[in-house]
Amino acid sequence: MRDNARRYGDLIGPPATRTGEPGQARKGAAVVRDVGAGVLAGEVATQSLRACFVFRALLCSSVHFVLYSLFDRYACRYSIATLVVIRKTRHTKRITNNEQRSAPTAKRTNNEIFPMPKNVKPVYYGDYLQLDKLLDAQSPHSKMYGPEAHDEMLFIIVHQVYELWFKQVLHELRAIHTEFSQDQLDDSALQVVAHRLRRILAIQDLMNDQVGVIETMTPQEFLEFRDYLVPASGFQSIQFKELEIRLGLTRNTRIAFDQQSFYNRLNDEHRAYLEALEQQPNLFDRVDAWLARMPFLQFEDFSFWDVYQQAVKNALDRDEEIIRQNASDDTQLATELDSLQANRDNFSALFDNERYESLQENNQVRLSQRAMLSALFITQYREEPAFHLAHQVITSLAEMDEKLTIWRYKHAMMVQRMLGTKIGTGGSSGHDYLRRTTEQNRVFKDFFAMATYLLPKSALPELPSSVRQALGFYFRHD
Ligand code: HEM
């Protein structure tokens, strides 16, 4: 079992080195404030919010943004000194403009600049990239049994390239986890999260396109070497399973076949690694907690949610009027009124604790009620400055879920092309199993389901100016 279990990794090269083992937490960068917890803390935090936005507007938007755009466009480099100066300027201004805020725990506490040391050892391209190892890691198995099957090389290289991208995606995800694991998430941390998520999305686009490369192999060409691979299987891609678990796929949300099946195909070391990872908070949990602690559900004596419920009622009453006026016969009227009632029920569940809990119990929704309401508020009023980054993060998480679903779907289609209805080398029903995972294994579905509760801009209640001021940034001459 143990030998068999190793074969997927053996086929595609040496096991990847994982740098962030479960439980390992990088010490976070300075925590200045949390968009959520900060505002909750009252006046002190309100000041923080303003100061932060003023500096973001003045510094990020001008110097930093312009330099960043240049960097992005022309791939030219900031000098390290410039970067340090910009970071220091932002950092120092934040503190002086908010004396009530406790000083962040940054390592660099004075104005010293730490120039990057010069490299003392000349670097040779191939050594740096360890190309000897990398290019020596393709060993087609067909040649152990006869003439080498030409397409096995492609099969190995495509898998290896995917594993490298999985490695990079996990590298980004671990960093995102670290940011989210802090009690407070300030807007610079949120900026880092949004930036890393964008990179993951770019990699996912590439991974989705890459399916076309393996599809240049015909089913007959695949059959030339397929039997030599048994029982290695994509089930044994530890990095892919880690990715699923880190995102928030739990054992009981997997389809029944998968709850134990892939674990049974792993060696002891890999199984223990993934089982330990399952015990750690995943990204979904972190995002839920972050949204749930945001203070946007009540602003002093203004309850947005009371006003919102009234707006929902008005919009649905208007819809009912239109249905009654336009229905061509009683059957159509009854059908349309039924679906309107379903819509009313959906909305009322959002504000009713018990009904919301029953939605969660039936797996119709996974986010906590508070998190869902915050996500909804952010999405409805995404033009408010305090929501820009949070909205970017929510959108990117939804996009990541979508792109992963597309990958699953393309992979399932490719498998059907190669195997028809043959079972997989890992013992699953092949195409049928993979097709079912496309829907079942989605993690951030709630961000899509949220669209159910959105109102058009014209039907949204106006926020009082005090609330808008709390959510905005503005320049003040002191
Ligand atoms: C000829 C090409 C391919 C075929 C026929 C194929 C077939 C399959 C089958 C049948 C499964 C289901 C598990 C099983 O019973 O073995 C599977 C799972 C998987 N394959 Fe592939 N695959 C191919 C290419 C790839 C490539 C290029 C990757 C990239 C890394 C990949 C990654 C995976 C992963 C990660 C799983 C686990 C998916 C899950 O459990 O949701 N496969 N593959």
Residues whose N, C-alpha, C, O or C-beta is under 5 A from the ligand:
A	BS01	HEM	V158 H159 Y162 I214 S233 G234 F235 S237 F240 V415 M418 G424 T425 G426 G427 S428 G430 T437
